[in-house]
């Protein structure tokens, strides 16, 4: 299984968006997103993975 950091980085690359844009879409600060991408623990990992999945599905429907 991908780490959360890998999941977030891969999603940002596929979406071709900046950390600032990604943080806005996920409802968090850019700093928090950067910490996650650096591999720091995040207490709502499952929720974040679900949010990314939902955003990807939304983009696919466009």
N, C-alpha and C positions, 0 to 999 in steps of 0.2 A: 504494500500500500504506500502511496505517496505520502510524504510528510505534508503537514499543513503549509509550510513554507513553499514547498515544490508546487502544491496545488494552486496557491495564490499567484505565484510567479507565472506558472503556465497559463492560467486564466488571463492574467494581465497581458501576456504576450499574444495570446490568441485574439483578445479583444482589441489589442493595439491601443492601450490607454495608459496614461501616466498613473503614478501612485496617487496623486491628488484626485484624479478622476475616479479611480477605483475606490478610494476611501469614501468619496461622496456617494457612490452607488451602493456601498456597503453600510453606510451610516456610521462611519467611524473616522477618527482623525487620521491624517496622513502619517503621523508619527506612530500610531498604533499599528497601522498597516505595515510600515517599514519594520517595526519590531517583529511582527509575525513573519515577514519575509526573511528576517535574520535568524529565525528559528527559535525565538523566545516563546515561552509557553503562553497560550491563550485559553482562558477558561471556557469560552463558548465555541470550541472548535467545531462541534457537530452543527451548531447553528450557522456558523460561517460557511461550512461546506455546503449546507443546504441553500444558503443565499446565493452562493456562486453558481450552483446547479440551476437555480431558478433564473438567474440573470442570463446564463447561457441559453436556456430554453427560450427565453423572451427574445434574445437576439436572433436565434434560429428562425423564429416565426416571422421576422421582418422581411 
